């Protein structure tokens, strides 16, 4: 457990040194790689978390998805079950700030979407290995969701977030690919 805690601190410290202009530039470069990826191109419904600094910026990804006529779903954390409910987002005004400043869909203004309806889930994380394993923020929400999710998964990450080894547990599920400013890491190929 301490190994995960130490890695989280190390990655957060490294990311906190990124200037705002560089953060925007790298996020834009990563997003453009995403838009040219076949997983993105073939997806009609995407699941995506609204990012917070220092995660790769995702508001631009949501805008692009809407421009391309994609259906956008955003997760709502359910603290009692530690589960995620993805809900369709049609406007940014349908978001509210919940615990830890996370922006989540307002349940009364959005409709629940079944995991089977989502073609691609963009999975957040703090650190990633070349094998597609990720170190999340500690709640285990995505681990539980991914257990039964059958669609495509990828993560957006700055090169600084790639590490040689992420502490993994039996229930951890790797993403299918990781997109960084330098390129795309396809897992299992």
ChimeraX attribute file (.defattr): number of C-alpha atoms within 10 A of each C-alpha:
attribute: neighborCount
match mode: 1-to-1
recipient: residues
	/A:1	6
	/A:2	7
	/A:3	9
	/A:4	17
	/A:5	12
	/A:6	11
	/A:7	18
	/A:8	20
	/A:9	12
	/A:10	14
	/A:11	17
	/A:12	18
	/A:13	12
	/A:14	13
	/A:15	18
	/A:16	12
	/A:17	10
	/A:18	14
	/A:19	10
	/A:20	12
	/A:21	9
	/A:22	10
	/A:23	20
	/A:24	14
	/A:25	13
	/A:26	21
	/A:27	23
	/A:28	18
	/A:29	16
	/A:30	23
	/A:31	22
	/A:32	15
	/A:33	18
	/A:34	22
	/A:35	14
	/A:36	10
	/A:37	13
	/A:38	9
	/A:39	20
	/A:40	21
	/A:41	13
	/A:42	10
	/A:43	17
	/A:44	17
	/A:45	20
	/A:46	25
	/A:47	24
	/A:48	21
	/A:49	21
	/A:50	20
	/A:51	14
	/A:52	13
	/A:53	11
	/A:54	18
	/A:55	19
	/A:56	23
	/A:57	22
	/A:58	19
	/A:59	15
	/A:60	13
	/A:61	20
	/A:62	25
	/A:63	15
	/A:64	15
	/A:65	20
	/A:66	15
	/A:67	9
	/A:68	11
	/A:69	11
	/A:70	17
	/A:71	19
	/A:72	23
	/A:73	28
	/A:74	25
	/A:75	23
	/A:76	21
	/A:77	20
	/A:78	11
	/A:79	10
	/A:80	6
	/A:81	9
	/A:82	14
	/A:83	18
	/A:84	19
	/A:85	18
	/A:86	25
	/A:87	23
	/A:88	21
	/A:89	24
	/A:90	16
	/A:91	14
	/A:92	13
	/A:93	10
	/A:94	16
	/A:95	20
	/A:96	13
	/A:97	11
	/A:98	13
	/A:99	8
	/A:100	6
	/A:101	9
	/A:102	16
	/A:103	20
	/A:104	22
	/A:105	30
	/A:106	17
	/A:107	15
	/A:108	7
	/A:109	14
	/A:110	18
	/A:111	15
	/A:112	16
	/A:113	18
	/A:114	12
	/A:115	21
	/A:116	10
	/A:117	14
	/A:118	21
	/A:119	20
	/A:120	22
	/A:121	25
	/A:122	19
	/A:123	20
	/A:124	22
	/A:125	20
	/A:126	23
	/A:127	27
	/A:128	27
	/A:129	19
	/A:130	18
	/A:131	18
	/A:132	22
	/A:133	23
	/A:134	28
	/A:135	22
	/A:136	18
	/A:137	15
	/A:138	12
	/A:139	12
	/A:140	14
	/A:141	18
	/A:142	21
	/A:143	19
	/A:144	17
	/A:145	14
	/A:146	20
	/A:147	11
	/A:148	10
	/A:149	16
	/A:150	12
	/A:151	17
	/A:152	17
	/A:153	21
	/A:154	24
	/A:155	24
	/A:156	26
	/A:157	23
	/A:158	22
	/A:159	15
	/A:160	15
	/A:161	22
	/A:162	19
	/A:163	14
	/A:164	9
	/A:165	15
	/A:166	19
	/A:167	13
	/A:168	13
	/A:169	8
	/A:170	5
	/A:171	11
	/A:172	17
	/A:173	16
	/A:174	23
	/A:175	22
	/A:176	19
	/A:177	22
	/A:178	28
	/A:179	22
	/A:180	24
	/A:181	18
	/A:182	12
	/A:183	13
	/A:184	17
	/A:185	18
	/A:186	15
	/A:187	16
	/A:188	11
	/A:189	5
